[in-house]
């Protein structure tokens, strides 16, 4: 009887660990917003992947742009290929995919792609 109990426990172990891993992943998905606000992005660590939704309000030159949402503004570094052929006007709402870039005196986002 003891042998059967041990065998049953061993057989159930991978199933239980699978449920535990899935639960952990679901918790992480619930605590991380799908779209970050500028205020939230500024407080994130360097290299954190982010998705933001708002407007690009100004071209500062040298691939640097000002991005604005309801919570504030942040600088974006957007290389030519990141535009994906989109033409964006000041009033256009865009979704920005990128990562946090912490500098000594400020935070910006290095943009991977923009969706209009």
Secondary structure as UniProt FT lines:
FT   HELIX           2..31
FT   HELIX           38..42
FT   TURN            46..47
FT   STRAND          49..61
FT   TURN            62..63
FT   STRAND          64..69
FT   TURN            70..71
FT   STRAND          72..78
FT   HELIX           80..83
FT   TURN            84..85
FT   TURN            90..91
FT   STRAND          94..102
FT   STRAND          107..115
//
